[in-house]
Amino acid sequence: MAALTRADVEHVAHLARLGLTEDELARLEGELNHILDQYTVLTGLDTDHIAPTAQTIELANILRDDVVRPSLTVEEALSNAPERSGSHFVVPAILGGESAGGGA
């Protein structure tokens, strides 16, 4: 497998909008080439007798069961709101226009 050049690392850093120093670029060039070297070692392994797998560990549902329980009242939820309109929070518009509400 071909090694990454300093120019390759600089190009990828530029695409990712990373402002890397000269020392960071040099370190990453070495680290990324080491990763590629290790991948080359793995490509030499005989995997003909290993069944394909999409998951390396058993999956289990780690979510808790939904349990209905009392919630905050509207008044409790809005009690610390800096600004409100009826039973709603009022927030600044972020997508332009003067209304925080959506259009059709």
Secondary structure, DSSP 8 states (H G I E B T S, - for coil): -----HHHHHHHHHHTT----HHHHHHHHHHHHHHHHHHHHHHTS--TTS---S-SS-----S----------HHHHHTT-SSEETTEE----SSSSS-SS---
